[in-house]
Amino acid sequence: MTAIPAGDFDYERHGHGYAGRRRTDPRIASHVHAALGQARTVVNVGAGAGSYEPPDRHVVAVEPSAAMRAQRPRHLAPAVDAAAERLPFDDDAFDAAMATVTVHQWGDLERGLGELRRVSAGPVVVLTFDRDALDLIWLAEYVPEFVAVERRRFPPIDLIASHVGTRVEVLPVAIPVDCVDGFIEAYYARPECFLDPGVRASQSAWGFVDDAVEARAVERLRHDLDSGAWDERFGHLREQPEFSGSLRLVVGHP
């Protein structure tokens, strides 16, 4: 078991049960898989429990957390115990490389991205969040501290783009109203979900705000839902089929 967390969030202590809330959303997956092009072999770095791994290609997963590796479903191959910054593979060993919602956890982002580029003969596909768009969701009004923290954690999109290829696309990814991947923006139309401690526990951002801040935000949200104040301001979102928030797909070509 890895004794020292590979990133700024300790999944060994807090990652148990993560896979139950953070599942592959097929609509988001379609964007990721399309970006992989015709690749037959793919390395998935920071693979976690295996979300968004394409089932029709040969995937080698890399994950430094034992707690996360243990949550990979049986139909997926076991993950290699390694970190993004030190991939144990030859140059151009894979047709493509992918990293989904993980780069903000890496201790040395530039080295990790360089490793993705080194081991991929084709596209490098990074699913992440644009830190400059984190305040587009209404939750930012309830927990402004969360936005401040996440903007420090997530790297600039331009920085990611500068390390993954000579030709790079940055694609916004719309979030469906019934998204099954439980990141924060997935619940843009289901505010009641944030009252569930299990939902918040699967979102690492909450681990970087004080308990008192979290309790105050949850209580305010509970009050506004009970009083109807939330629906008066944001109720239209319940019928909005998609949310254009901060989710981005960065695709680098050699």
C-alpha positions as CSV (number, residue, x, y, z in Angstrom):
1,M,0.0,0.0,0.0
2,T,1.2,3.5,-0.8
3,A,2.1,5.1,2.5
4,I,2.2,8.7,1.2
5,P,-0.6,10.2,-0.8
6,A,0.3,10.8,-4.4
7,G,-1.6,14.1,-4.5
8,D,-3.2,16.6,-2.3
9,F,-6.2,14.4,-1.3
10,D,-5.6,11.2,0.7
11,Y,-7.6,8.5,-1.0
12,E,-6.2,5.8,1.3
13,R,-8.1,7.4,4.1
14,H,-11.0,9.0,2.3
15,G,-11.4,7.1,-0.9
16,H,-13.3,4.0,0.3
17,G,-16.8,3.9,-1.3
18,Y,-15.8,6.4,-3.9
19,A,-16.7,4.1,-6.8
20,G,-20.3,3.9,-5.6
21,R,-20.9,7.6,-6.3
22,R,-18.4,8.3,-9.0
23,R,-19.5,6.2,-11.9
24,T,-19.0,6.5,-15.7
25,D,-21.6,8.6,-17.3
26,P,-22.2,7.2,-20.8
27,R,-22.7,10.6,-22.4
28,I,-19.5,12.1,-21.0
29,A,-17.8,8.8,-21.8
30,S,-18.8,9.2,-25.5
31,H,-16.7,12.4,-25.7
32,V,-13.7,10.8,-24.0
33,H,-13.8,7.7,-26.2
34,A,-14.2,9.7,-29.4
35,A,-11.2,11.8,-28.5
36,L,-9.1,8.6,-28.3
37,G,-9.6,8.2,-32.1
38,Q,-8.7,4.8,-33.5
39,A,-6.4,3.9,-30.7
40,R,-6.4,0.2,-29.8
41,T,-4.1,0.4,-26.8
42,V,-4.7,3.0,-24.1
43,V,-2.9,3.9,-20.8
44,N,-5.3,5.4,-18.2
45,V,-3.2,7.3,-15.7
46,G,-4.7,8.2,-12.3
47,A,-7.3,5.6,-13.2
48,G,-9.0,5.4,-9.8
49,A,-11.8,2.8,-9.9
50,G,-11.8,2.7,-13.7
51,S,-14.3,5.3,-14.7
52,Y,-14.4,6.1,-18.5
53,E,-12.1,3.3,-19.5
54,P,-13.2,2.2,-23.0
55,P,-14.4,-1.4,-22.9
56,D,-13.6,-2.1,-26.5
57,R,-9.8,-1.4,-26.3
58,H,-6.8,-2.8,-24.5
59,V,-6.4,-0.5,-21.4
60,V,-3.5,-0.5,-19.0
61,A,-4.6,1.4,-15.9
62,V,-2.2,3.2,-13.5
63,E,-3.3,4.1,-10.0
64,P,-1.1,4.9,-7.0
65,S,-3.8,4.4,-4.3
66,A,-4.4,0.9,-3.0
67,A,-7.9,1.9,-1.8
68,M,-8.9,3.0,-5.3
69,R,-7.3,0.0,-7.0
70,A,-9.3,-2.2,-4.7
71,Q,-12.6,-0.7,-6.0
72,R,-12.0,-1.5,-9.6
73,P,-14.8,-3.9,-10.8
74,R,-13.9,-7.4,-11.6
75,H,-14.4,-7.0,-15.4
76,L,-11.5,-4.5,-15.5
77,A,-7.9,-5.5,-15.3
78,P,-6.0,-4.7,-12.1
79,A,-4.2,-1.4,-12.1
80,V,-0.5,-0.9,-12.1
81,D,0.8,0.7,-8.8
82,A,2.6,3.7,-10.1
83,A,2.4,7.5,-10.2
84,A,1.9,9.8,-13.2
85,E,5.3,11.4,-12.8
86,R,7.1,8.0,-13.2
87,L,5.3,5.8,-15.7
88,P,7.1,2.4,-16.1
89,F,6.6,2.2,-19.8
90,D,8.6,2.7,-22.9
91,D,8.3,5.7,-25.2
92,D,5.3,5.5,-27.6
93,A,4.2,2.3,-25.8
94,F,0.5,3.0,-26.3
95,D,-1.7,4.4,-29.1
96,A,-3.2,6.9,-26.7
97,A,-3.1,8.1,-23.2
98,M,-6.0,9.3,-21.0
99,A,-6.4,11.0,-17.6
100,T,-9.8,11.7,-16.3
101,V,-10.4,14.1,-13.4
102,T,-7.0,13.4,-11.9
103,V,-4.4,16.0,-13.0
104,H,-5.2,18.3,-10.1
105,Q,-4.0,15.5,-7.8
106,W,-0.6,15.1,-9.3
107,G,2.4,16.3,-7.3
108,D,4.4,17.4,-10.4
109,L,1.8,18.3,-13.1
110,E,4.3,19.2,-15.8
111,R,6.3,16.1,-15.3
112,G,3.1,13.9,-15.3
113,L,1.8,15.5,-18.5
114,G,5.2,15.0,-20.1
115,E,5.0,11.3,-19.2
116,L,1.6,11.1,-20.8
117,R,3.0,12.6,-24.0
118,R,6.1,10.4,-23.8
119,V,4.3,7.1,-23.6
120,S,1.6,7.9,-26.2
121,A,2.2,7.7,-29.9
122,G,-1.2,9.3,-30.6
123,P,-3.6,11.5,-28.7
124,V,-3.3,12.5,-25.0
125,V,-6.8,13.0,-23.6
126,V,-7.3,14.9,-20.3
127,L,-10.8,15.4,-18.7
128,T,-10.6,18.1,-16.2
129,F,-12.3,21.3,-14.9
130,D,-11.6,24.8,-15.9
131,R,-10.8,26.7,-12.8
132,D,-12.0,30.0,-14.3
133,A,-15.5,28.6,-14.7
134,L,-16.0,27.0,-11.3
135,D,-18.3,29.8,-10.1
136,L,-20.9,29.1,-12.9
137,I,-22.8,26.7,-10.6
138,W,-25.1,28.1,-7.9
139,L,-23.3,26.2,-5.2
140,A,-20.5,28.9,-5.4
141,E,-22.9,31.3,-3.6
142,Y,-23.3,28.8,-0.7
143,V,-19.6,27.8,-0.4
144,P,-17.4,30.6,-1.9
145,E,-14.5,29.0,0.0
146,F,-14.9,26.0,-2.1
147,V,-14.4,28.0,-5.3
148,A,-11.3,29.7,-3.9
149,V,-9.8,26.3,-2.9
150,E,-10.6,24.6,-6.2
151,R,-9.1,27.4,-8.2
152,R,-5.8,26.8,-6.4
153,R,-6.0,23.0,-6.9
154,F,-6.9,22.9,-10.6
155,P,-4.2,23.8,-13.1
156,P,-4.9,26.4,-15.8
157,I,-6.3,24.8,-19.0
158,D,-3.6,26.6,-21.0
159,L,-0.9,25.0,-18.9
160,I,-2.3,21.5,-19.5
161,A,-2.6,22.3,-23.2
162,S,1.0,23.4,-23.5
163,H,2.3,20.0,-22.4
164,V,0.1,17.5,-24.2
165,G,0.8,18.0,-27.9
166,T,1.7,20.3,-30.8
167,R,-1.9,20.5,-31.8
168,V,-4.4,20.8,-29.0
169,E,-8.2,21.0,-28.8
170,V,-10.1,22.3,-25.7
171,L,-13.6,21.1,-25.8
172,P,-16.4,22.0,-23.4
173,V,-18.4,19.0,-22.2
174,A,-22.1,19.5,-21.3
175,I,-23.3,17.8,-18.1
176,P,-26.6,15.9,-18.4
177,V,-29.3,16.6,-15.9
178,D,-29.2,13.0,-14.7
179,C,-25.5,12.6,-14.7
180,V,-24.4,9.5,-12.8
181,D,-20.8,10.6,-12.1
182,G,-21.2,12.4,-8.8
183,F,-18.9,15.3,-9.1
184,I,-20.3,18.7,-7.9
185,E,-21.7,20.0,-11.2
186,A,-23.5,16.7,-11.8
187,Y,-26.1,17.8,-9.2
188,Y,-26.7,21.2,-10.7
189,A,-30.5,20.4,-10.9
190,R,-30.6,18.1,-7.8
191,P,-29.7,20.4,-4.9
192,E,-31.1,18.0,-2.3
193,C,-28.2,15.6,-3.0
194,F,-25.8,18.0,-1.3
195,L,-27.6,17.4,2.0
196,D,-26.3,13.7,1.8
197,P,-23.0,13.3,3.6
198,G,-22.2,10.4,1.3
199,V,-22.5,12.6,-1.8
200,R,-20.2,15.2,-0.3
201,A,-17.7,12.6,0.8
202,S,-17.2,11.5,-2.8
203,Q,-16.3,15.0,-3.8
204,S,-12.8,15.8,-2.7
205,A,-13.4,19.6,-2.7
206,W,-15.3,19.3,0.5
207,G,-12.2,17.9,2.2
208,F,-10.5,21.3,1.7
209,V,-13.0,23.5,3.5
210,D,-13.4,23.7,7.3
211,D,-16.1,21.5,8.9
212,A,-17.8,24.7,10.2
213,V,-17.9,26.1,6.6
214,E,-19.4,22.9,5.3
215,A,-22.0,22.7,8.1
216,R,-23.0,26.3,7.5
217,A,-23.4,25.9,3.8
218,V,-25.4,22.7,4.2
219,E,-27.7,24.3,6.7
220,R,-28.3,27.3,4.6
221,L,-29.1,25.1,1.6
222,R,-31.5,23.0,3.7
223,H,-33.2,26.2,4.8
224,D,-33.6,27.5,1.3
225,L,-34.9,24.2,0.0
226,D,-37.5,24.1,2.8
227,S,-38.5,27.7,2.3
228,G,-38.6,27.5,-1.4
229,A,-36.0,30.2,-1.8
230,W,-33.7,27.9,-3.8
231,D,-36.4,27.0,-6.3
232,E,-37.5,30.6,-6.6
233,R,-34.0,31.5,-7.8
234,F,-32.7,28.3,-9.4
235,G,-35.7,26.1,-9.9
236,H,-35.5,26.4,-13.7
237,L,-32.4,24.2,-13.6
238,R,-34.6,21.2,-12.6
239,E,-36.0,21.2,-16.1
240,Q,-32.7,22.1,-17.9
241,P,-31.5,19.1,-19.8
242,E,-27.8,20.0,-19.7
243,F,-25.5,22.3,-17.8
244,S,-22.5,24.1,-19.5
245,G,-20.2,24.4,-16.6
246,S,-16.5,23.9,-16.1
247,L,-16.0,20.4,-17.5
248,R,-13.4,20.4,-20.3
249,L,-11.8,17.8,-22.5
250,V,-8.2,18.7,-23.5
251,V,-7.0,16.6,-26.5
252,G,-3.3,16.9,-27.5
253,H,-2.0,15.4,-30.7
254,P,1.7,14.8,-31.4
